[in-house]
């Protein structure tokens, strides 16, 4: 799977996506990520990429041309790329939406900044707008990193079988049970006995009970959906 990210901060985004699970998947060639500096496509000598909004108002708006030129360059190499604009006006990113995006082999993400992006750029190139939550960020970069991380870790081979995402919070339909690692006793606070018992069926039962109880307490919506599905 390939991600192209159009941003004003390619170095920062690339550095983050070079670490941990995603970084390893990139080095193994399981996923490809390329960050593109929209500023490289500015035409004037000061490399401006934004201007005042028509009609007045505060802040600056990213101009259509550098974005289009950058996108056209990506399209030359990846003609079938699916373009997503990170935006608070978009559909909310969920595990289900992320899973659907797995079927797109190539995704281009447009990160806005300042007050946002000239609407014509969105109308001309964007297939879908996605928001990472009901709050406003200064730029689309954090959103793009969230989306890439969330989608990429579901690509085959990115997580080892051990770390498989299927039984994690949300993906499983429930919130995850509490996890523990060594030591078994930390200043008198002990790991639940059942986890040390080696009895697989009991461990499974305990984990499900914990999951159900924490989901019921914290996320009634998920809990009700889960119970309904199991009926
Ligand atoms: N004036 C705009 C907000 C601009 S915020 C409005 O009111 O809708 C600047 C940029 O940050 C946006 O172009 C977008 O790319 C990004 N952004 C802000 N909040 C976001 C969110 N919740 N999800 C994804 N991207 C977001």
Boltz pocket constraint, residues with backbone or C-beta under 6 A from the ligand:
constraints:
  - pocket:
      binder: B
      contacts: [[A, 85], [A, 86], [A, 87], [A, 88], [A, 89], [A, 110], [A, 111], [A, 112], [A, 113], [A, 114], [A, 115], [A, 116], [A, 117], [A, 130], [A, 131], [A, 132], [A, 133], [A, 134], [A, 135], [A, 136], [A, 137], [A, 138], [A, 139], [A, 140], [A, 141], [A, 143]]
      max_distance: 6.0
